[in-house]
Amino acid sequence: MILKLKFVNFSSLLFSVIVILNIVQYMWIIPSTYSFLIKIFTVTIMAFEIIKYRLNFSSVFIVYMFMFVSIFLLNILIFDSFSDNFLYLLLFVITYMYIYLTSHKHKLKNVDLKLFELMYDFVLLTSLLSIFFHESVLGGRFRGFFSNPNTLGLLLAIFYPFVLFSKSSIYSKIFLGVFGLVFIFLTGSRNSLFAFILVNILFILYKLKPYFANKSFKIRPMIIFFIFFIFTVAYIFFIFIPIGKGVLQRFDNSLSSTNYLMSSRIVGFKISFEQFINNPLFGIGYNAKSIETSPTASASTYLEFLKSLGIIGTIVILFPVFIIFYRLKKLSFMNFTVVLDVLSLAIAESYMYTPLGIGAFFAWYIIISIAFG
């Protein structure tokens, strides 16, 4: 599927570059040195754009950023982790400010849908190509060109709602949805699969709403969509078993106490929860570096925030989410779906814990742009 993007100005072009770079930097074909340079380049562009538009923020956003910086700065000072985490605070601030300006001052909202839909196509295409360029790609969990299979599942799940709510034909959505579901399943990412199915259910309910309201309703496309969705699930479980046998075992062992990965995550969850209970107000201190290597990491954005920043810090950092649910009646169903999508992905993924982590930029873009819109 070919999409024509209309760049309303140079800033929209830069935004598109940042979106692409935030995907490419997590591919294993990109050396770690280049990945670091990409991050530096991305932050430089964001800082330049913030200065260019003279910090033109709303009063609500200014208050939020003041609370955020205060609680975050207090946390890293109390726990003597200033040198390690001041850079993350700076990245959070720059990213949030840039997202606000990009989504509300540059008037990119008519580009978002097409651009994020194109990113879904890009991830799908590169994943398909990886089968031909990497001989061991079908061994174990499928990861495409990414270093981690969860990255592939996460990105597909984040971008998928933009495909469903696009103006593409129902047949195009079915085609892209089927491929996305196959790849997500083969990644073995249970959280991404849950979010993917949740989005489909919400979309089907959304399309069925006029039918229950006794209004004109084209039921044939929805029947076709439902049949293809069910067929694909059956296809994965019964035909893809020779390829995805290890993946199926991963799902079978999800709740098994003897499964090493699951038992280690349960241990991490219990330790993180105990640390939060012992330090409920301010947590044990924010440390973004430890989340990649610590055996006590809970693999949950919410629990990591509670453990690190306590109840007060978590409320502050997730304040835009509370704004969204306060304004729930004013949200379009698409906005509601994409917000629920990124929030459900955070249940068993710590991807929102860092500002420029895997998929974090896209999640915070969705949350902040909708909350302060």
ChimeraX attribute file (.defattr): number of C-alpha atoms within 10 A of each C-alpha:
attribute: neighborCount
match mode: 1-to-1
recipient: residues
	/A:1	8
	/A:2	6
	/A:3	11
	/A:4	9
	/A:5	15
	/A:6	13
	/A:7	15
	/A:8	13
	/A:9	11
	/A:10	10
	/A:11	17
	/A:12	19
	/A:13	14
	/A:14	17
	/A:15	24
	/A:16	19
	/A:17	13
	/A:18	20
	/A:19	18
	/A:20	16
	/A:21	16
	/A:22	22
	/A:23	20
	/A:24	17
	/A:25	20
	/A:26	21
	/A:27	20
	/A:28	15
	/A:29	11
	/A:30	14
	/A:31	11
	/A:32	13
	/A:33	8
	/A:34	11
	/A:35	18
	/A:36	12
	/A:37	12
	/A:38	17
	/A:39	16
	/A:40	11
	/A:41	14
	/A:42	20
	/A:43	19
	/A:44	13
	/A:45	17
	/A:46	24
	/A:47	16
	/A:48	11
	/A:49	19
	/A:50	20
	/A:51	11
	/A:52	10
	/A:53	14
	/A:54	9
	/A:55	13
	/A:56	14
	/A:57	15
	/A:58	11
	/A:59	9
	/A:60	10
	/A:61	17
	/A:62	14
	/A:63	10
	/A:64	15
	/A:65	18
	/A:66	13
	/A:67	16
	/A:68	22
	/A:69	17
	/A:70	13
	/A:71	19
	/A:72	22
	/A:73	17
	/A:74	17
	/A:75	23
	/A:76	22
	/A:77	15
	/A:78	12
	/A:79	14
	/A:80	12
	/A:81	15
	/A:82	18
	/A:83	9
	/A:84	14
	/A:85	21
	/A:86	15
	/A:87	11
	/A:88	19
	/A:89	20
	/A:90	14
	/A:91	18
	/A:92	21
	/A:93	17
	/A:94	18
	/A:95	21
	/A:96	21
	/A:97	22
	/A:98	23
	/A:99	23
	/A:100	25
	/A:101	21
	/A:102	23
	/A:103	22
	/A:104	15
	/A:105	12
	/A:106	16
	/A:107	15
	/A:108	20
	/A:109	12
	/A:110	12
	/A:111	18
	/A:112	18
	/A:113	19
	/A:114	19
	/A:115	22
	/A:116	21
	/A:117	21
	/A:118	21
	/A:119	22
	/A:120	22
	/A:121	21
	/A:122	15
	/A:123	22
	/A:124	20
	/A:125	13
	/A:126	14
	/A:127	20
	/A:128	15
	/A:129	13
	/A:130	19
	/A:131	16
	/A:132	10
	/A:133	11
	/A:134	11
	/A:135	9
	/A:136	11
	/A:137	16
	/A:138	16
	/A:139	13
	/A:140	16
	/A:141	24
	/A:142	28
	/A:143	26
	/A:144	28
	/A:145	25
	/A:146	22
	/A:147	14
	/A:148	16
	/A:149	20
	/A:150	22
	/A:151	23
	/A:152	29
	/A:153	29
	/A:154	26
	/A:155	21
	/A:156	26
	/A:157	27
	/A:158	24
	/A:159	26
	/A:160	26
	/A:161	26
	/A:162	22
	/A:163	22
	/A:164	22
	/A:165	16
	/A:166	14
	/A:167	12
	/A:168	12
	/A:169	11
	/A:170	15
	/A:171	13
	/A:172	14
	/A:173	17
	/A:174	20
	/A:175	13
	/A:176	18
	/A:177	23
	/A:178	20
	/A:179	15
	/A:180	24
	/A:181	23
	/A:182	17
	/A:183	25
	/A:184	28
	/A:185	24
	/A:186	25
	/A:187	26
	/A:188	24
	/A:189	24
	/A:190	20
	/A:191	19
	/A:192	30
	/A:193	24
	/A:194	15
	/A:195	23
	/A:196	27
	/A:197	15
	/A:198	16
	/A:199	21
	/A:200	19
	/A:201	13
	/A:202	17
	/A:203	18
	/A:204	16
	/A:205	13
	/A:206	14
	/A:207	16
	/A:208	15
	/A:209	12
	/A:210	13
	/A:211	14
	/A:212	10
	/A:213	9
	/A:214	8
	/A:215	9
	/A:216	8
	/A:217	15
	/A:218	12
	/A:219	12
	/A:220	9
	/A:221	14
	/A:222	16
	/A:223	12
	/A:224	13
	/A:225	21
	/A:226	16
	/A:227	12
	/A:228	17
	/A:229	18
	/A:230	11
	/A:231	12
	/A:232	19
	/A:233	14
	/A:234	12
	/A:235	13
	/A:236	19
	/A:237	15
	/A:238	11
	/A:239	11
	/A:240	14
	/A:241	13
	/A:242	9
	/A:243	16
	/A:244	23
	/A:245	15
	/A:246	16
	/A:247	21
	/A:248	19
	/A:249	11
	/A:250	19
	/A:251	14
	/A:252	11
	/A:253	15
	/A:254	15
	/A:255	12
	/A:256	13
	/A:257	12
	/A:258	11
	/A:259	14
	/A:260	11
	/A:261	14
	/A:262	16
	/A:263	15
	/A:264	17
	/A:265	19
	/A:266	18
	/A:267	16
	/A:268	19
	/A:269	20
	/A:270	15
	/A:271	17
	/A:272	23
	/A:273	19
	/A:274	13
	/A:275	18
	/A:276	23
	/A:277	14
	/A:278	13
	/A:279	18
	/A:280	18
	/A:281	17
	/A:282	23
	/A:283	24
	/A:284	22
	/A:285	23
	/A:286	29
	/A:287	19
	/A:288	15
	/A:289	12
	/A:290	11
	/A:291	17
	/A:292	10
	/A:293	8
	/A:294	10
	/A:295	14
	/A:296	20
	/A:297	24
	/A:298	25
	/A:299	22
	/A:300	22
	/A:301	21
	/A:302	20
	/A:303	23
	/A:304	28
	/A:305	25
	/A:306	28
	/A:307	30
	/A:308	26
	/A:309	29
	/A:310	25
	/A:311	17
	/A:312	15
	/A:313	25
	/A:314	22
	/A:315	16
	/A:316	20
	/A:317	18
	/A:318	15
	/A:319	17
	/A:320	20
	/A:321	18
	/A:322	13
	/A:323	15
	/A:324	21
	/A:325	14
	/A:326	11
	/A:327	12
	/A:328	13
	/A:329	10
	/A:330	11
	/A:331	14
	/A:332	9
	/A:333	15
	/A:334	17
	/A:335	19
	/A:336	17
	/A:337	21
	/A:338	21
	/A:339	22
	/A:340	17
	/A:341	24
	/A:342	25
	/A:343	19
	/A:344	17
	/A:345	25
	/A:346	24
	/A:347	15
	/A:348	19
	/A:349	21
	/A:350	23
	/A:351	23
	/A:352	24
	/A:353	23
	/A:354	20
	/A:355	23
	/A:356	20
	/A:357	14
	/A:358	22
	/A:359	26
	/A:360	20
	/A:361	22
	/A:362	22
	/A:363	22
	/A:364	22
	/A:365	19
	/A:366	19
	/A:367	24
	/A:368	22
	/A:369	18
	/A:370	21
	/A:371	21
	/A:372	16
	/A:373	11
